[in-house]
């Protein structure tokens, strides 16, 4: 049984088919990347999977149960959590308090949530920022705080929405290593990403969306050579480099 299974998921906004009949399976322990041009429907798909939008048709199955009528916090409590493309920590709260709030979603006591938060903050490399306010964090630190808040809920499945956006190459490589550690510890990852060095390094498989539809799926080395993917998203220069 797949950990996550989408079956013909559609989401429309008026006459716009933002997500159109998208189906795929995600296996436990896998890292699956989703790529595609801006406006392809990637974040809408994430919102539909995690309960922020209800699909107009189709089904979303997680651990053998249909999630379509559940709210985001209920889905989180079942073990699926997502980060957001625009990072929005509680700016006037400390890093610790930000992560404690997330940990409390799993029904812990404040003491238990604090212990979990401290361990998670250390894991993502923010120990020195434990008492810093969200407003004073750099973008790379905010990205790590967003990841810490997600991990503090102890997810089985972690959805990452452009977690590498805005990072320089060194910061990107450090984050790739951190996400590999997350996956090694048993967390399955579904990621939307434009930073191809991250997609190529992390993903076991890649799905390509364009105009709301899945146009390709396969291992990264094959997908980046797909003519339809090159024309829709990657461009000839990338295709030539990979060839």
Residue pairs with C-beta under 8 A, 6 or more apart in sequence:
1 63
1 64
2 25
2 26
2 27
2 61
3 26
3 27
3 28
3 30
3 62
3 63
3 156
3 157
3 188
4 25
4 26
4 49
4 60
4 61
4 62
4 80
4 157
4 188
4 190
5 24
5 25
5 26
5 59
5 60
5 61
5 62
6 22
6 23
6 24
6 25
6 49
6 58
6 59
6 60
6 61
7 23
7 58
7 59
7 60
7 61
8 21
8 22
8 23
8 57
8 58
8 59
9 19
9 21
9 22
9 23
9 45
9 48
9 49
9 55
9 57
9 58
9 59
9 60
10 17
10 19
10 20
10 21
10 22
10 55
10 56
10 57
10 58
11 17
11 18
11 19
11 41
11 44
11 45
11 47
11 48
11 53
11 55
11 56
12 18
12 56
17 211
17 212
18 41
18 44
18 212
19 41
19 44
19 45
19 48
19 55
19 212
20 41
20 211
20 212
20 213
21 58
21 213
22 41
22 45
22 58
22 209
22 212
22 213
22 214
23 58
23 214
24 32
24 207
24 214
24 217
26 32
26 157
26 188
26 190
27 188
28 156
28 188
29 183
29 186
29 188
30 188
30 189
30 204
30 205
31 179
31 183
31 188
31 189
31 190
31 191
31 202
31 203
31 204
32 189
32 190
32 191
32 203
32 204
32 205
32 206
32 207
33 191
33 192
33 193
33 199
33 202
33 203
33 205
33 206
33 207
33 220
34 42
34 45
34 190
34 191
34 192
34 193
34 206
34 207
34 208
34 209
35 42
35 192
35 193
35 194
35 196
35 199
35 206
35 207
35 208
35 209
35 223
35 233
36 42
36 208
36 209
36 210
36 232
36 233
37 210
37 232
37 233
39 211
40 209
40 210
40 211
40 212
40 233
41 209
41 211
41 212
41 213
42 161
42 192
42 209
43 85
43 161
43 192
44 53
44 212
45 209
46 82
46 159
46 161
46 192
47 53
48 54
48 55
48 60
49 60
49 67
49 80
49 82
49 159
49 190
50 72
50 75
50 80
50 81
50 82
50 159
51 67
51 70
51 71
51 72
51 74
51 75
52 72
54 68
54 69
55 68
59 66
59 68
60 66
60 67
60 68
61 67
62 75
62 78
62 79
62 80
62 157
63 78
63 79
63 156
65 78
67 75
67 78
67 80
70 78
73 105
76 105
76 153
76 155
77 105
77 106
77 107
79 154
79 155
79 156
79 157
80 155
80 156
80 157
80 159
81 150
81 153
81 155
81 157
81 158
81 159
82 150
82 158
82 159
82 160
82 161
83 146
83 147
83 149
83 150
83 158
83 159
83 160
83 161
83 163
84 146
84 161
85 161
85 162
85 165
85 192
87 139
87 142
87 143
87 145
87 146
89 98
89 134
89 137
89 142
89 145
89 146
89 149
90 97
90 98
90 101
90 134
91 133
91 134
91 135
92 133
92 134
92 135
93 101
93 133
93 134
94 130
94 131
94 132
94 133
94 134
95 121
95 126
95 129
95 130
95 131
95 132
95 133
95 134
95 137
95 145
95 148
96 114
96 117
96 118
96 121
96 130
96 131
98 134
98 145
98 148
98 149
99 116
99 117
99 120
99 121
99 145
99 148
99 149
99 152
100 110
100 113
100 114
100 117
100 152
101 149
102 117
102 148
102 149
102 150
102 152
102 153
103 112
103 113
103 114
103 116
103 117
103 120
103 152
103 153
104 110
104 113
105 153
106 113
106 153
106 154
108 116
113 152
116 152
116 154
117 148
117 152
118 130
120 148
120 151
120 152
121 127
121 129
121 130
121 148
123 148
123 151
123 181
124 144
124 145
124 147
124 148
124 151
124 178
125 144
125 174
125 178
126 141
126 144
126 145
126 148
129 137
129 141
129 145
134 142
134 145
137 145
139 166
139 167
140 167
140 171
143 163
143 164
143 166
143 167
143 175
144 175
144 178
146 163
147 160
147 163
147 178
147 182
150 158
151 158
151 182
151 187
155 187
156 187
156 188
157 187
157 188
157 189
157 190
158 182
158 187
158 188
158 189
158 190
159 189
159 190
159 191
159 192
160 179
160 189
160 190
160 191
160 192
160 193
161 191
161 192
162 192
162 193
162 194
163 175
163 179
163 191
163 193
164 172
164 175
164 176
164 193
164 194
164 195
164 198
165 194
165 195
167 175
167 195
169 197
172 195
172 197
172 198
173 197
175 198
176 197
176 198
176 201
176 202
179 189
179 191
179 202
180 202
182 189
183 189
183 202
189 202
191 198
191 199
191 202
191 203
193 199
196 224
196 234
196 238
199 206
199 220
200 220
200 224
203 220
204 219
205 217
205 218
205 219
205 220
206 216
206 217
206 218
206 219
206 220
206 223
206 224
207 214
207 216
207 217
208 214
208 215
208 216
208 217
208 223
208 226
208 229
208 232
208 233
209 215
210 232
210 233
215 228
215 229
215 232
216 223
216 226
216 228
216 229
217 223
218 226
221 242
223 229
224 230
224 234
224 238
224 239
224 242
225 239
225 242
225 243
227 239
230 236
230 238
230 239
